[in-house]
Amino acid sequence: MLIKRLWAYEIYAFTKEAYLPYTYLCKMIYFHIPFCKQACHYCDFHFSTSLKQKDEMLEAMHTELDQRQHYLTDRKVQSIYFGGGTPSILNASEIERLIDKISSHYDVAPDVEITLEANPDDLDKKKVEELRHTSINRFSVGIQSFFEEDLRWMNRAHNAGEAESAIKRVQDAGFENITADLIYGYPLLTDAKWKANIEQLLAFDIPHISSYAMTVEQKTALAYFIQQQKTQPMDEAQAANQMEFLMETLTLNGFEHYEISNFAKRGQYAKHNTNYWRGVHYMGIGPSAHSFDGKSRSWNIANNAQYIQQTRSGSGALETEELTLRDRVNEYVMTALRTMWGIDLNRIKDVFGTEILAAIQKGVQPFIEKQQLALIDERYLRLTAAGKLLADHIASELFILDGYD
C-alpha cells in the first residue's frame, strides 16, 4: 500500500527502543468497522451511513476470524485495533464478542494493546462506563479541531463542546492510554487557530497525539467543492508551516516524533502504529481491510453486502497480491523512512541481499551530502531537519525501479 501522506521529522536522540531487532515480531489484528453516522467531506475510506446490515456484518467478521485463524503464526497477539468507519458506533458487548473470538484462536498477550477509534459524540457518560467493563485499554479520539466552524466545514458529527468533554470523560473513567487526532492545512485553519488547537490538546496531558495534513481525495465532497470553487484548494505552504509549528511545539512539550504523523511521550508509542511502520505482519478483518504476511498483501472487497455474502458462503472476500522483491524493498524504504528508527541497512542486507544494499547505499549519497539524510552508527538512515519536507521525493528516489521482479 503506497503511503499518501509523507512528511518528515527532526532527528531525535536514539533510545534503546530504536535498536529493537526486526525479528521481534508480534501479531496484530485490525477490524474495519464500516459504519458512520454521516460522511465527513474529506473522507474516502469505505463506510456506510446505514446500520441495517450491522448484525450481519458482525457475524461475518466472526466467520472470517474462524476461516482465517491460521493466517498469522507463531507469535502472540500484541495489538488489536478497531478502526473504520466509526468503531465507537458499536456497543460494548459487540466489541467484547469480537475480542473474545480472537482469544478463542490466538494467545492474547497479557499486555495487549486494544485500541478503539472513537468519535467524541459517541463518548457520552453511559457509553464510556460500558466500555470500562470491556477489554478496551486505549482510545483514539477523532477531535480534528476544537473550533465549531471548522467541524461544520469538515461535516464532522460532533461539535466543539463534545470535542472537549469526550477526552475529559474518558480520563475521568480511568483510561490513561489516549491519543487524539488533529487535522491541519485547510483554508479555515489560521495559524492562530492551529496554535490554539494544539495548546488545547496539550492541556489534557494525554501521552499520544496524531496529526494529519488535509488531503483532497478523488470522489469526495471536498474534491467536488474545490472543483466547483465553493471552497479554496489546500495550500501546501500553509500545511508545511503548520506541520513545522506542530513538531516544534510538541517537542518542547516532551513528545517524540516517532512517525511522521504520530507523536508520543517517551516510551508510549502506539504498538499498532509502531509495528505497522516497522513491517510487522498483521491481519485485517472486515470489508476493505488489508492484511500483510511479509510476502503478500491481501484485502477484502470494499462492499458490505458482497463481503457478508462471500464470507457466509465460504468463498472468501479476499484479493491477494504477491509482492515481488522490488515491491518489498520499496515498501520497506517508504515505511521505514517515516519513522524515527529509519532505514536499517543491516536489515536490507539480511533480508534483501548485498546487491540491493549496494543500490540503496549509492542512492542515499546525494541526500547525505545535502544533509537531508543522516547515517547513524554506520547502520541507520534517518531524515534530517533539512530533509523533512522532501520525504516523498527522497523515498521515491531510493525506490528500486528495474529488475528484481
N, C-alpha and C positions, 0 to 999 in steps of 0.2 A: 504494500500500500504506500503510494507516494505521499509525502507529507505536504499539505497545502500551505502551512504556515511555517516559515523558518526565520526566526530572529536569533540573535546571538547574545552572549552574556560576557560579563567581566571574568577574568581569571581569578579564582579564589584559591586559598591555600588548600593543598591536598590533605585530606584526613585519612585515617586508617580505612574508612569505608570505601575510599576511592580505589583501594587495591584489592577489594573482594574479587576473587577469581571468577571468571565466567562459567566455570564448572559448577559453581554454587547456584543450582537452578531449583526452582520450585514451580509447582503447578499453579496456574491462575485460571479462574473460571469467570467469564463475563456473561451477564444476562442483558440482552437488549429488550427492554420493555417498551413496546411500540405504541404507546398511548400518550396523548397530551390533551389538556383542556382546550387549548387553542394554539394556533400556529404563530410562532414568532416570525417576524417579517424576514429575518436574515437566515433562517434555519433551512438546511437541505437534508437533514437526517430523515430516516424512514420512521414515520409515525402515522397514527390515525387519531382524529378527534372524536371518533365514535367508540364507545366501550361495549358495543353489542357482542363482540367476539372475545371479550376478556376471559371468561371462564374457559372457553375452548382453547384460547391461546395458552393459558397457564397449563392446561392438561397436555397440550402439545409439547410444551417445554419440559415437563416431567418425562414425557415419552422420549424426547430427544436425548435427555440425560441418560435414560436407560439404553437407548440404541448406541450411544457414543461413549459408553463408560470406559472403553479401552483406548480411547484416543490419547489420553495422557498416561504416561507410565513412569513408575519407579521413584516418584517423589511425592511428598505431602502437598496438600493444597494449602498455600500460604496466603492467597488473596482471592476473595470473592467480591465481585463488583457488579452492582445493579446500576446500569446506565440506560440511556434511551434517546428519545422519548422522555417520559417523566415517571421514573420508578416509584416516586412517592405517591403516585396515584393509587398504588396497591395498598391493601390494608395489611396490618401486622401479621395476621395468620397466613395470608397468601405468600408473604415474603418468607416467613419461617418454614413453610412447607417446602419451598424450593431449597432452602438451606439444609433441611432435613434430608431431602433427596440426595444432595451432594454427599452428605455424611453416610448415606447407605452404600455409596460406591467408592468413596475415597477416604483416606486418612487425613482428616482436617486437623491442621497443626493447632496446638494449644494457643499460640499467639497469632492465629489467623487474623488478617485484616479484612473486615466485611464492610464495604462501603455502600452507602445508599445515596445516589444523587437525588436531591430534593428541591422542589420549588418552594419559596417562602410561604406562599398561600396555602400549601398543604400542611405546614407545620404548626397547626393550632395546638392548643394545650392537650386536648384529648388524644390527638394523633401522636404527639411526642411521648405522652405517657404510655400509650400502647407499644410504641417502638422500643421503649425502655425495657420491655419484657421479651424482646427478641434478641437474636444474636448480633444484630447490627451494632458495630462499635466505632463506626466512622461516618460522618456526614459530609457530603459535598453539596453546599448550598449555592444555588444559582442566583446570586444577588444581581450581578451585571451593572447596576447603578443604584444609587440612593436618591436619584432625582426623578420626580414624578413624570416630568415631561419627556425624559429620556426613555423611561419604561414604556410610556404610551407610544413613543416613536418606534420602539422595538416590537410593540404589541405583546409585551410580557403579560402573564396572567396575574402577577402580583403588583402591589403598589409600594410606594416608598416606605410607608409605615410598617408594612409586613416585612419589607427587606430588613428593617432594623430589629423588629420584635422576634423574628424567626431565630436568629442566631442566639439572642439572649435566652429565649425559651429553651433551646437545645442545651445551652450551657447550664441553665438553672436545673435541668433534669439530670445533670451529672455527666453529660458527654463532654470529653475534653479533646478528642481527636476530630477536629473540624477543619475543613477547608472551605473557602468561599471564592466564587468567580467574579471577576470584573472584566468588562469589555472597554477597550479604548480605540481611538482613531476613527470616530464617526462625527458627522458635522455638528451635532448639538453639543458635543463634549468640549467645552472650552478648557484651557489649561487650569483655570481656577476651579472648575467643577471636578476635573480629574484629581487635582490635589486634595480636594475635599472628600472625594470618594475613597482615596487611599487612606487618608487620615481617619475617616470614619471606620474603615475596616480594621485599621491598626488599633483603634480604641477598644475593640472587642478582645484583643490579645489572643487571637487564635494562632495555632502553630503552622498553618499552611495557607498559602494564597496562590490561586491560579489566575492568569490574566491573558487575554487573547485580543489580537487586533481584529477589528471588524472587517470581515471579508465579504465580498459580493459574489455569491454563488449563483450559477445559472438556474433559471426556473424558480427563483424565489420572488416573493413580493418586493423585496428590496431592489433586486435587479430590475424588476418592472418599473418601480417608482423612479429609479435613476434614468431608465430609458425614456420614460415619459416626462422627464425633467420635473417630477414632483418632489424630488429630494436631490440634494447635491451628491456628487460622487465622493468616494473616500479619498482622502489626501494622504499620500504616502509619507510626506514630510511631517505632517501632524502626528501620524502613527509612530514614526521613528522618534520624534521628540518626546512623546508621551511615554513610550517604552523606556527611553533613557532615564526619564524622571522616575519612573516606577522602579527601575533597577537601583538607582542611586538611593532613593528613599528607603526601600526595603532592606538594602544592605546596611544602611546606617541604623536600622532598627533591628539588626541581629538576624536577618534572614540570609540563607544561602540560595543562590540562583542555580539550582542543581539541574534544571532542564529549562529549555527556552521559555516555556510558558508557565513554569512552576517554581515557587519559592517556598522554602521551609526553614524553620528554626533548626539548629544543628541536630542531626540525627533523627529528625522527624519527617523524613521524606516519605511520601506515599509509596507503599510496597508495590502497588499495582503500576503506578507511573514509572517508578524506578526500574522495575523488572521488564516492563514493556519496552522501554527505550534501550535496554541493555540486551535485547534479543531473547528473552526468556520465552519458553513455549506457553501457549495459552489456548483455551477452548472457548468459543463463543456460542451461546445458546440463544435461540430466538431469531426472528426474521431479520435479515441483513447483517447478522452478527458474523464476525470474522474469527478464524482460528489459524494458528501457526504452530507447526511442529518442527521447525528448523529446516525442512527440506521442501515443504509445500505450504501454500496458503489456500484456505478454503473459506467460503462464505455462503450463508443461507440466502435463499431467494428473498427479495425485498417486497414481499406481497403477503399480507396477513392471511387471507383466505387460502392461497396456494400453499403457504408454509404449513398451515394447520392440516390441510388435506393430504399433502405429501408425507408429512410426518406421521399422521394417523395411519396411512396406508402402508407405511414401511418402505416406501420408495426413496425417502430422503429428500431433503430440500437443498442439498449442498452442491455447489460447484467448486472444483478444485483446480489449482494451477501449480504444476510442478515448477519449482524455482531452479533456473539454471545457475551455474556458478557465478556468472556475471550478475544475475539478479540478486543473489545472496550477498555478494561483495558490495554492490551499490546500496542495497538496503541497509547493510551494516554501517557503511560510511555515513549515510544520511541520518540514521537514528543515533549513532554514537556521537556524531558531531553536535547533536542537540544538547548533550549532557555535559556536566562539569567533569565527568570522568574522561570524556573524549575518546578518540580512536586509539585502541590498544594495538600497537604494531606486533607485539608478541602473539596476540590472538590472530591477527591476519596471517602471520607466518604459520602458526599451528593449524589453523582451520582451512586456510585458502592456499597456502604454499608460498614458496620463496619467489616465484615469478610474479605473483600478484603483489607481494610485499615490495618488490623492486619497483613495480609500476606506481604504487602508491607513494613510495619514498621519492621517486622522481617528480611526481605530480605536485607534492606539497612544497617543494623547494622554493618556487616563486612566492608563495604565501608566507613562508618563514622569513624570507629575505625582506618582504614588505612589512614584517611584524604583524601579520594578520593571523598567523598560526604560531603557536609556541610548542617546542618539543620538550617535554618534561621527563627527566631521568632517562633520556635516550629511548623512551618507550611510548609515552602518551602524547598524542597530538590534540591540542586544545585551541579553541578560538581565543584570540586576544581581544582586548577592548577595541583595537583598531579594526578588527575583522568582524565585529559583532553585527553590523548591518549588511554584511556581504555573505552571510552564512549560506544562503541559497546558491549564490554564484560559486562559492568555494566548494560546496558539496558536488555541484554539477560538474565542476572542472576535475574533480577527483574520481568521477564515475569511470568504470571500465566500459568502454563503448563497443569494442570489436573483439570477436572471438569469445572463448570461454563459455560457449553455449552447451 
